[in-house]
Amino acid sequence: MRTRYLFAESLGVFGGSLAFTGLGLLLGLEGTTWTLALLAALPYLTLPLDLLAGLLLDRLDRRTLLLAGVWLRAGILGLFALLPKEPLFLLPLAFLFQAVLALDLPAWHALLVRLAQGRLEREGGRLQAAQLLGDGLGDLLAAPLLLLAKPLPFALGGLLLAGEGLLLRDLPAYPPPRAAKGEGLTLRALLAGLAFLLEDRRLLPLTLYALALSFLSGLALALLPLLALAQGTPPALYGLYPLGLSLGGFLGS
């Protein structure tokens, strides 16, 4: 995989991390714990869209799907920067961002198989390391930027995602398999994919294991910042807690 693509993905994740870490601090400082808890739960509320992503990948060009998602998320962060910083506006936009991301990430994984050229394990580790590096930088810088100006992490995040879109323009096309052409997005197809997962003795345990890890990670991300703010930690240091999780993941990758 070309270093340019890894750099582009790191930029995009950096932008998303700036926005969501900044949003978490913004909601935490407001003292509304239920909104912060809902923010932490948003990635899990988009699980049905993860199933839909598999159907879309079999019917649309992966490159087109990925780039559409990147530019949509850049536009959403632009709206974050412009709208009033109230939960009524921010949480629906945050859900929309996560919904697009749920459709976007599988496109990256499908492209990775195409670009890895027989070195899937190595290139997969490099991609994840690039994503976690961007995530860690966003965790570290979001709080100082938010304290300078509330729209700043969102505006900068949108620009970084736009930069990712520009850098990924020359990704090779990756059309859907011929066998899937002409198939519709039906409930039957969705249930067939779910049945395959439940029946596979290798995939199901791995999926349950991944869900458990995601649950623990989400719990930590939701609780640690709340505990930090309750203990009087300076808001500028808020991002150190999610940064620790990102750094551990980066080193593991």
C-alpha positions in Angstrom: 0.0 0.0 0.0 1.4 3.4 -0.9 2.5 5.6 1.9 0.4 8.4 0.5 -2.8 6.4 1.1 -1.7 5.7 4.7 -1.0 9.4 5.3 -4.3 10.3 3.8 -6.2 8.0 6.1 -4.2 9.2 9.1 -5.2 12.8 8.2 -8.9 11.8 8.0 -8.9 9.9 11.3 -7.0 12.9 12.9 -9.8 15.2 11.7 -12.6 12.9 13.1 -10.8 12.5 16.4 -10.4 16.3 16.8 -14.1 16.7 16.4 -15.3 13.9 18.6 -12.8 14.4 21.4 -13.7 18.1 21.3 -17.4 17.2 21.3 -16.9 15.0 24.3 -15.2 17.7 26.3 -17.8 20.2 25.3 -20.6 18.0 26.6 -18.6 17.1 29.7 -18.1 20.7 30.6 -21.8 21.3 30.2 -22.3 18.8 33.0 -24.9 16.7 31.1 -23.6 13.2 31.7 -26.4 11.6 29.7 -25.4 13.4 26.5 -21.7 12.2 27.0 -22.9 8.7 27.6 -25.0 8.8 24.4 -22.0 10.1 22.4 -20.0 7.1 23.6 -22.8 4.8 22.5 -23.3 6.2 19.0 -20.9 3.8 17.3 -22.9 0.9 18.6 -26.2 2.4 17.5 -25.0 2.2 13.9 -24.4 -1.6 14.0 -27.3 -2.2 11.5 -25.5 0.0 9.0 -22.4 -2.2 9.3 -24.5 -5.1 7.9 -25.8 -2.8 5.2 -22.2 -1.9 4.3 -21.5 -5.5 3.3 -24.4 -5.3 0.8 -23.2 -2.0 -0.6 -19.7 -3.3 -1.1 -21.0 -6.1 -3.2 -23.0 -3.7 -5.4 -21.0 -0.5 -5.7 -17.4 0.4 -6.5 -15.4 0.4 -3.3 -13.4 3.5 -4.2 -16.5 5.5 -5.0 -18.1 4.4 -1.7 -15.0 5.3 0.3 -14.5 8.8 -1.3 -18.2 9.6 -1.0 -18.0 8.8 2.7 -14.9 10.9 3.2 -16.4 14.0 1.6 -19.8 13.5 3.4 -18.0 13.4 6.8 -16.0 16.5 5.9 -19.2 18.3 5.2 -20.8 17.1 8.4 -17.8 18.5 10.4 -18.3 21.8 8.6 -21.9 21.9 9.9 -20.5 21.1 13.4 -18.4 24.3 13.2 -21.2 26.5 12.0 -24.2 25.3 14.2 -24.8 26.4 17.8 -22.9 24.2 20.2 -26.1 22.6 21.8 -26.7 18.9 22.2 -30.0 19.2 20.2 -27.9 20.1 17.1 -24.7 18.2 17.8 -25.9 14.7 18.8 -27.9 14.1 15.6 -25.0 15.3 13.5 -22.6 13.0 15.5 -24.9 10.0 14.8 -24.9 10.9 11.1 -21.1 11.1 11.1 -20.9 7.7 12.7 -23.5 6.3 10.3 -21.4 7.4 7.3 -18.3 6.0 9.0 -19.9 2.7 9.5 -20.4 2.5 5.7 -17.0 3.8 5.0 -14.7 1.6 7.1 -15.6 -1.7 5.3 -14.7 0.0 2.0 -11.2 0.6 3.4 -10.9 -3.0 4.4 -12.1 -4.2 1.0 -9.6 -1.9 -0.7 -6.9 -3.1 1.6 -7.2 -6.7 0.3 -6.8 -5.3 -3.2 -3.8 -3.1 -2.4 -2.0 -5.4 0.0 -0.8 -7.7 -2.9 -0.3 -10.8 -0.8 0.9 -9.0 2.3 -2.4 -8.5 4.1 -1.2 -8.9 7.7 1.7 -6.4 7.2 -0.4 -3.9 5.3 -3.4 -4.3 7.7 -1.1 -3.5 10.6 0.3 -0.4 8.8 -3.2 0.9 8.0 -4.4 0.4 11.6 -1.2 2.1 12.9 -1.8 5.1 10.6 -5.4 5.3 11.8 -4.5 5.1 15.5 -1.7 7.7 15.1 -4.2 10.1 13.7 -6.6 9.2 16.4 -4.0 9.9 19.1 -3.0 13.3 17.6 -6.7 14.3 17.6 -7.1 13.2 21.2 -4.1 15.3 22.3 -4.9 18.5 20.4 -8.7 18.7 20.5 -9.0 20.1 24.0 -6.5 23.0 23.6 -8.1 23.9 20.2 -11.7 23.8 21.7 -10.6 26.1 24.6 -9.2 28.6 22.0 -12.4 28.7 20.1 -15.3 26.2 20.1 -15.6 25.9 16.3 -11.9 25.3 15.8 -11.6 21.5 16.2 -14.6 20.9 14.0 -13.5 23.3 11.3 -10.0 21.9 11.3 -11.3 18.3 11.4 -13.4 19.0 8.3 -10.4 20.5 6.4 -8.3 17.4 7.3 -11.0 15.1 6.0 -11.2 17.2 2.8 -7.4 16.7 2.5 -7.9 13.0 2.8 -10.4 13.1 0.0 -8.0 15.0 -2.3 -5.1 12.6 -1.5 -7.2 9.5 -2.3 -8.4 10.7 -5.7 -6.1 8.4 -7.5 -7.1 5.2 -5.7 -7.6 2.4 -8.2 -11.2 1.5 -9.1 -12.5 -1.6 -7.4 -15.8 -2.6 -9.0 -18.1 -5.1 -7.3 -17.9 -8.8 -8.2 -19.8 -9.8 -11.4 -21.8 -12.3 -9.4 -23.4 -9.5 -7.4 -24.3 -7.2 -10.2 -28.0 -6.6 -10.6 -28.8 -7.8 -7.1 -31.0 -5.5 -5.1 -30.6 -4.3 -1.5 -33.2 -6.6 -0.1 -34.0 -7.7 3.4 -33.5 -11.3 2.3 -29.9 -10.6 1.2 -29.3 -8.9 4.6 -30.6 -11.8 6.5 -28.6 -14.2 4.4 -25.4 -12.4 5.4 -26.4 -12.5 9.0 -27.2 -16.2 8.8 -23.8 -16.9 7.3 -22.1 -15.1 10.2 -24.1 -17.0 12.8 -23.4 -20.4 11.2 -19.6 -19.9 10.7 -17.7 -21.5 13.5 -14.6 -19.3 13.0 -16.2 -15.9 12.3 -18.8 -16.0 15.1 -16.4 -16.3 18.0 -14.1 -13.7 16.5 -17.1 -11.3 16.1 -18.2 -11.8 19.7 -14.7 -11.3 20.9 -14.4 -8.0 18.9 -17.8 -6.9 20.3 -16.6 -7.5 23.9 -13.4 -5.6 23.3 -15.4 -2.7 21.7 -17.7 -2.7 24.7 -14.9 -2.4 27.2 -13.2 0.3 25.1 -16.4 2.2 24.8 -17.0 2.0 28.5 -13.5 3.3 29.3 -13.9 6.2 26.8 -17.2 7.1 28.4 -16.2 6.9 32.0 -12.6 8.1 32.1 -13.2 11.6 30.9 -16.1 12.0 33.3 -14.0 10.9 36.2 -11.2 13.2 35.1 -13.5 16.2 35.0 -15.1 15.3 38.3 -11.6 15.1 39.9 -10.9 18.6 38.7 -8.4 17.7 35.9 -7.7 20.8 33.7 -9.9 20.6 30.6 -6.8 21.1 28.4 -5.6 17.6 29.6 -8.9 15.9 28.8 -7.6 14.2 25.7 -4.8 12.3 27.6 -7.3 9.6 28.6 -8.4 8.5 25.0 -4.8 9.2 23.9 -3.6 6.4 26.2 -6.0 3.9 24.5 -4.9 5.1 21.0 -1.2 4.8 21.9 -1.7 1.3 23.1 -3.5 0.3 19.9 -0.8 2.0 17.8 2.0 0.1 19.5 0.1 -3.1 19.2 -0.4 -2.5 15.4 
